[in-house]
Amino acid sequence: MRPTRLFSVLLLLTCVALASGARVSSADPPAKPPPITRVWISKSAHELKLFAGDQEIKSYKVAIGPGGPGPKWREGDKVTPVGHYHITMHQPSQFKIFLRLDYPTAADWVRFNDAKKKGELPDKATIGGDIGIHGTGNPAWDGVHKQTDWTWGCVALDNDEIAEIASMVKDGTPVDIED
């Protein structure tokens, strides 16, 4: 067979294969990760893990608030809360993406009101809100920001990491934060 005719036959076969949906490459596409069912955060380990059932899918190093261990007592204490929360919404923000949590929960309100009744908090103290998982907003901070705890109680990751997490978790996903 002449080279030009051989080329034409190969070109025709390739077009037929592509049109029929056959794959020309032998490489399999990357497997889609299973749906994320839970986010777990360890304040002491500075770690966020994504789970699908009992299977750990991915983990990330995070920055948290510098207020120390234990529960968040009031607005401005810079403590990352501990407890069981849920992602309520995905929002664009100055920190790239903000995954808002449902803090304060009923348990947080009980603790806050009890502390006020006992005089452990100032009369004008408020419980706060706007707690979430977010990026840095400033790409120059990516990586560097994790060398210290700097948030007002949120959990912070690099911008590409929060974008990845936001694409994998849905509103309503449970978030457990532990010391």
C-alpha positions in Angstrom: 0.0 0.0 0.0 1.3 3.4 -0.9 2.2 5.7 2.0 -0.4 8.4 1.2 -3.1 5.7 1.0 -2.0 4.1 4.2 -2.1 7.6 5.9 -5.6 8.1 4.6 -6.8 4.7 5.9 -5.3 5.4 9.4 -6.8 8.9 9.4 -10.2 7.5 8.5 -10.0 4.8 11.2 -9.0 7.4 13.8 -12.0 9.6 12.9 -14.3 6.6 13.1 -12.9 5.6 16.5 -13.3 9.1 17.8 -16.8 9.5 16.4 -17.9 6.2 18.0 -16.6 7.3 21.4 -13.8 4.8 21.5 -10.8 5.9 23.4 -7.6 6.3 21.6 -5.5 6.5 24.8 -5.0 3.5 27.0 -4.8 5.7 30.2 -7.9 5.6 32.4 -9.4 8.9 33.5 -8.8 9.7 37.1 -11.4 8.2 39.5 -13.9 10.6 40.9 -13.6 10.7 44.7 -16.7 9.5 46.6 -19.0 12.2 48.1 -17.7 13.8 51.3 -19.9 13.0 54.2 -17.9 14.6 57.1 -15.2 17.2 57.8 -13.1 16.6 60.9 -10.8 19.3 62.3 -8.2 18.8 65.1 -7.2 22.1 66.6 -4.1 20.6 68.4 -2.9 18.8 65.2 -3.8 21.8 63.0 -5.4 19.3 60.6 -8.6 19.1 58.5 -9.6 15.8 57.1 -12.3 15.0 54.6 -14.2 11.7 55.0 -16.5 9.6 52.8 -18.1 7.4 55.4 -15.2 6.0 57.4 -12.7 6.4 54.6 -10.3 9.3 54.8 -10.2 11.0 51.4 -7.8 13.9 52.0 -6.1 15.9 54.8 -4.8 19.4 55.0 -2.7 21.5 57.4 -4.7 24.5 58.7 -4.3 27.7 60.8 -6.9 28.4 63.5 -7.5 31.1 66.1 -4.7 31.8 68.6 -7.2 31.8 71.5 -6.2 28.3 72.7 -7.9 25.0 73.4 -11.5 24.5 74.6 -14.8 26.0 73.5 -15.3 29.5 72.1 -16.8 31.6 75.0 -17.5 34.9 73.3 -17.0 37.1 70.3 -13.5 38.4 70.1 -11.8 35.7 72.2 -10.0 34.4 69.0 -10.9 30.8 70.0 -11.8 28.3 67.3 -15.0 26.6 68.6 -15.2 22.9 69.4 -18.3 20.9 68.7 -20.5 19.5 66.0 -21.5 21.9 63.3 -22.6 21.9 59.6 -21.6 23.9 56.6 -24.6 26.2 55.9 -23.4 28.0 52.8 -20.5 28.6 50.3 -19.8 32.3 50.0 -17.2 34.3 48.0 -15.3 36.4 50.5 -12.2 38.5 51.1 -10.7 35.1 52.1 -11.3 33.6 48.6 -14.2 31.3 49.7 -16.0 31.2 53.0 -17.7 27.9 54.1 -20.0 29.3 56.8 -20.7 27.1 59.8 -23.8 27.0 61.9 -22.0 28.4 65.0 -23.5 29.2 67.5 -25.5 26.0 68.0 -27.9 25.4 70.9 -25.1 23.9 72.9 -23.0 27.0 72.4 -25.8 29.2 73.5 -26.3 27.2 76.7 -22.6 27.4 77.6 -22.6 31.1 76.8 -25.7 31.9 78.8 -24.5 29.8 81.8 -21.2 31.6 81.8 -22.9 35.0 81.8 -25.3 34.0 84.7 -22.2 32.8 86.7 -20.5 36.1 86.0 -17.7 34.4 84.1 -18.3 36.8 81.1 -18.8 40.5 81.1 -22.5 41.7 80.9 -21.9 43.2 77.5 -20.3 40.1 76.0 -21.8 38.7 72.9 -21.5 35.1 71.6 -20.3 36.1 68.1 -20.8 34.3 64.8 -19.3 34.3 61.3 -17.2 31.2 62.0 -16.2 29.2 58.9 -13.5 27.5 56.9 -11.8 29.8 54.4 -8.7 30.6 52.4 -6.3 33.5 52.8 -7.5 35.8 50.0 -3.9 36.8 49.4 -2.0 34.3 47.3 1.3 35.6 48.8 0.2 34.2 52.2 -0.4 30.7 50.9 1.7 28.3 52.9 3.3 31.0 55.0 0.1 31.7 57.0 0.1 28.2 58.4 3.2 29.0 60.5 1.1 30.8 63.1 -2.5 30.9 64.3 -4.0 34.1 63.1 -7.8 33.8 62.6 -10.5 35.2 64.8 -11.8 31.7 65.4 -12.1 30.3 61.8 -10.1 27.6 60.1 -7.8 28.8 57.3 -6.2 27.0 54.4 -4.4 28.0 51.2 -6.6 29.4 48.5 -6.2 26.4 46.2 -7.1 24.1 49.1 -10.3 26.0 50.0 -11.3 25.9 46.4 -10.8 22.2 46.2 -12.6 21.6 49.5 -15.5 23.8 48.4 -15.9 21.8 45.2 -16.0 18.6 47.2 -18.4 19.4 50.1 -22.0 20.4 50.0 -24.0 22.6 52.2 -25.3 20.6 55.2 -22.1 18.5 55.5 -21.3 17.8 59.2 -18.1 19.4 60.6 -16.6 18.1 63.9 -14.1 20.4 65.5 -12.0 18.9 68.4 -9.2 20.1 70.6 
